[in-house]
Amino acid sequence: MALSAWLHHLRSLGVDGSCVVVEITEGLLMKAGPEVTRQLLRFRDAGVQVALDDFGTGYSSLAYLNRLDIDYIKIDRSFVSNLKPASPDLALCEGIVMMAHKLP
């Protein structure tokens, strides 16, 4: 289903876009050509939030986070499943959370 038809269907059901979060992968973000960027902007304009799933497992490019409108960063399970005080995973997670909060 095309994005415009999907958004129309949400409206026809009386579902506000803010009730929906779309998850994208780092792989999609890395291939963020003009069409992907347009689609992400259309989601934003419809109030739909965008989450970046499994952050930290792929070929992360922090420049994409700054350029595209991402509402949530979901840290990959491999970093959060064994969190312990003073662990390298904890340091990485803290850094990712701090970075995410500072993004526009």
N, C-alpha and C positions, 0 to 999 in steps of 0.2 A: 504494500500500500504506500502510495506517495506521501511524503510528509504533509503536504497541504490537506490531503484527504484525511489523514490521521488526525491532524489538529482540528479539522472540521468535525470529525466524528466525536472527539472529546467534547467540543462545544455542544454538539447535538445531544449528548448525554448529560449536559449540565456540569461537566467536570472541569473545574478551573485548572489551567496549566500548572499552577503552583502545587497541585496535588500529585504531580508526576515528576519523577527523577529518571532521566535517561542515563544509563551507564555506557561509557565508551572505554576502549582499551588504549593503552599507550601506543600500540601498533597503529590504530586509527589516527591517533593524534600525530604520530610521526609522518603519516601520509596526508596531513592536513593541507590539501590543495584548496583552491578557491571554492569548490563545491562543498567540501566538508565545512569550511569556514562559514559559508552562507547558511548551511543547514544548522550549525550551532547558533548562529545569530538569530535564525528563525525560531529556534527553541526558546532562546532568551526573550525574544519579542513576544512570544506566546505565554511567557511566565514559567515555562518548563525549566527545571533545574538540570544541570549536567554534572555527572560525577565521573571522575577519572578512576577506573577500576585497576586494581593490582599494581598500584604505583610502586616503582622501584625494581621491578623484575625485568623490564625490557630495556630498550635503548632510550632511556629518559633524556629528553631535551628540555631543560628548564626554560629555554627561550619560548617554547610553545605555551607553557603555563602563563607566561607574561603576555603573550600575544592573543590568546584565546580566552573566552569567557567560561571558565570552569568554576562551578560552585563548590564542589567537594572533591577532595583527594582521598581515595580509599587505599590505605597502605596495604601492601601485599601481606597475606597471611604468614608467609615465611619469616617476616620481620616481627610480627606481633604474637605468634603462637608460643614463643619461649622467652618472653620478656622477663628479665631478672634485673635487680638493682646493679648498676655499674656494668651492664653488659653492652657490647658493641651494638646489638640490636636496639637497645633502649636509647643509646646515643643517636642512632640513625632516625628512629621514630620521633624523638624530641626535635631533632633538626628539621625533619619534614613538617611536623606540626607547626613549628615556629615560622618556617618559610611560608607555609600555606596561609597563616594568619596575616602575614605582611603583604600578600598579593592583593591587588586591587579587586 
